Amino acid sequence: MLGRAVSAVHNGIQSELVHVEADVGPGFPRFSIVGLPDSAVNEARLRIRAAFHNCSLPFPKSRITVNLQPASLRKQGSGLDLAIAIAILRAEGMLVERQQAAFLAELGLDGSLVPAEATVGLALRLAEAGIQELYVAPGPPIPGPLASLMNIVAFPTLTQVVAQLANHRPACAIPSRTMDDKTSTQDATLPLDMLDSLPNRAFEKRLLAISAAGRHPLLFIGPPGVGKTTLSHRLIDLLPNLSEADALRSYAYHELVNPNAQFSLRPPLREPHHTLTPAGLTGSGSPPRPGEVTLADNGVLLLDECFEFSKATLNALREPLTSGVIHISRNGRTASLPARFLLVGTANPCPCGWRGYGECRCLEHDVRRYWSRCPGPLLDRIDLVHYMNRVPDGTNHLLGSRDPVAFELRQAVSQARVILESVDELDPIRQFQTRAVSMLTHLCDKLSATERVVVQTAKLARTIAALARRDEIRVEDVEEAFALRSSARR
């Protein structure tokens, strides 16, 4: 007879559906698994045989052939154990097939179920395929949004799974994180208080708001101890919560590289060390694994002391900054990974850090070599570059305004993003006033700006207007956008 079951495996960053077929037929007793299994999958034969014996389940004394479809896909890991065991039991006629059910767990020799690695990504793929019920091993709580997509049930042993399927009893969902759990929502009032604790930084806080609203890359330059890193860390606090779908996808990426990752609706913040390699930034391995740009998707990628990163690593940022996607190829295998992150960096003005702020000990050629570490095309893609003052004074405040409150900034960012979502990206000067278009053209001609600068300046002016809750872009918005961009080229 032929028995079937459904499961899933990881194929790099992607998850693939696997249909398990088990044939129990006449012949010399032998247990074979075909369909490109790796060593862990092949070893399932010994685990399943011992589990059947210790659970007092009859193991077929005939020829067993298990086929893993699609046969062209390399199957890795031990998460297929339970599906193979269920397929064999169905082939023996002990269990009937149940549609829209999948199985994902490793088997112990005593018949106990062990959680598979990175379950959330696999469960998302099964849910997309229409699976309504997933059998897993007891383990970490399931994120609430995932539990709402499918009925996820957990049993500690194979015997209990068989009893559940044989009696056709309704399965009960395991306890899962609810949306009001502090681990998923992470109330943002506490981190916002940290932004309020930074006085006399009105202009820098406005830059953070502009960057968060329009997803504009930001670079803070200043001497050591001026507060560049502290302000950069607070950018994540101004971003709105992720949608449930985006949060699940982000969690699935992090689960691949960190089994102890925590589910959260807050955007991710990645702060890699400056020894990061280009492969670590973009993704590496065979099959490919996500890099820092993918782990920071829908969040913030913070490069502290960015000029200390290798030039090759910084150059690798150019494509994902523009397209929001990173295409990598490793050992004949290709993958397109999401990389829609918000870049924020910090840097010193020179190797010693005091050029323009105090007594600088650097030679002129040392300063030029230091700045040459940052590729010109990358710097051209950074919309906001700000030189911070050592001691904030009245000149650092916005003219005639008080120090903005973090809660108000976050509300303004959320409202600005709603306005910007309705903007046609193919028409960068749409909704510009006639005088604003004339000002944009005049300044671009005067500065011999490239097409990229024109488009980025127009987007920056649009974000400034959106923060002011206006649909149309005025002359003052264009002037401020040019002033913010030109500060990086002084």
Protein Blocks (a to p, Z undefined) as FASTA:
>chain_A
ZZdddddddehjbccdddddddddedddddddehiiafklmmmmmmmmmmmmmnopacdf
bddddddddfkbccedjklmmmmmmmmmmmnopaccdehiacdddddfkopacddehkll
mmmmmmmnopabdcddddddddfklmmmpccdddfbfklmmmmmmnopacdddddddfkb
fklnopaklmmmmmmmmghilmmmmmmmmmmmnopacdddddehilpmmmmmmmmmmpcc
ddfklmmmmmmmmmmmmmkbccdfbdcdddddfkbcfklmnogcjdddddfklmmgoiac
ddehkllpcfklmmmmmmmmmnopacddeehiacddddddcddddddfbfnopgoiaccf
bdfklmmmmmmmpcfklmmmpmbdcdddfbacfklpcehiacddfklmmmmmmmmmmmmm
mpcfklmkgoiafklmmmmmmmmmmnopafklmmmmmmmmmmmmmmnopabdcfklmmmm
mmmmmmmmZZ
